[in-house]
Amino acid sequence: MLVAELIRRKRDGGELSAAELEQLITGITDGTVTDAQVGALAMAILWRGMSAAERVALTGAMTRSGEVLQWPGIDRPVLDKHSTGGVGDKVSLLLAPIDAAW
């Protein structure tokens, strides 16, 4: 995988495949994709956006990049809400009772 080519394609308005996004996330997590390349890709995505398919593929690749917890015996969806670390999180206050109502 040539990261520079993927960055160039996204910069020019192209779409990245699920396999390419999976490889990018793997490279980011194992350190073979540099911080500068991540920054360039982020700028290209900011300028050009991502298709729905790209967003789904990126989210899936990010999910699979770490340990995925399993809860056998729970027959309903399990929710995990991450904080961005910013001040003023307004989501958690509403999310907990909504989730509890399931």
Protein Blocks (a to p, Z undefined) as FASTA:
>chain_A
ZZklmmmmmmnopacdfklmmmmmmmmmnopacfklmmmmmmmmmmnopafklmmmmmmm
mmmmmccdddehiacdcdddddehiahiaklmmmmmmmmmZZ
